[in-house]
Amino acid sequence: MCGIAGIIGNNRQANDVRVMIDSQSHRGPDGEGIYLDSSRKAVLGHSRLSIIDKSEAGRQPMVSAGNLVITYNGEVYNYLELRRELESGYDFRTGSDT
């Protein structure tokens, strides 16, 4: 099962979120990631159970253009239909629903 964690505030350390992500390991995730912004004011973590896109490209948190970051826990059931609509103006880098 996937899980997300995060802290917003002053001078947060990635270790703060690492503890939260590690506490989810009993849920069976097969990957994890941590994002720490350059100002050290936001840390996002994700423990991942790969189902749709099992490649490293589907790993979260995802960073695009250096300033957009997402970590997401859920499922977009019609993501293939939405993707087809968006492909004319957006380059997708994964096969995931995120």
Residue pairs with C-beta under 8 A, 6 or more apart in sequence:
1 24
1 27
1 28
1 29
1 49
2 29
2 46
2 47
2 48
2 49
2 73
3 21
3 24
3 27
3 29
3 46
3 47
3 73
4 44
4 45
4 46
4 47
4 71
4 72
4 73
5 17
5 20
5 21
5 24
5 44
5 45
5 46
6 17
6 42
6 43
6 44
6 45
6 71
7 16
7 17
7 42
7 43
8 41
8 42
9 41
10 41
11 40
11 41
12 36
12 40
12 41
12 42
12 43
13 36
13 40
13 43
14 34
14 36
14 43
16 43
17 34
17 43
17 44
17 45
18 34
18 45
20 45
21 32
21 34
21 45
21 46
21 47
24 47
25 47
27 47
27 49
28 49
29 47
29 48
29 49
30 48
30 49
30 50
31 47
31 48
31 50
31 59
32 45
32 46
32 47
32 48
33 45
33 46
33 48
33 59
33 60
33 61
33 71
34 43
34 44
34 45
34 61
35 42
35 43
35 44
35 45
35 61
35 63
35 69
35 71
36 42
36 43
37 43
37 69
44 61
44 69
44 71
45 61
45 71
46 59
46 60
46 61
46 71
46 73
48 58
48 59
48 60
50 58
52 58
52 75
52 79
52 95
52 96
52 97
53 94
53 95
53 96
55 94
55 95
57 93
57 94
57 95
57 96
58 94
58 95
58 96
58 98
60 70
60 71
60 72
60 98
61 69
61 70
61 71
62 69
62 70
62 71
62 94
62 98
63 69
70 98
72 98
75 97
76 82
76 97
76 98
79 96
79 97
83 92
86 92
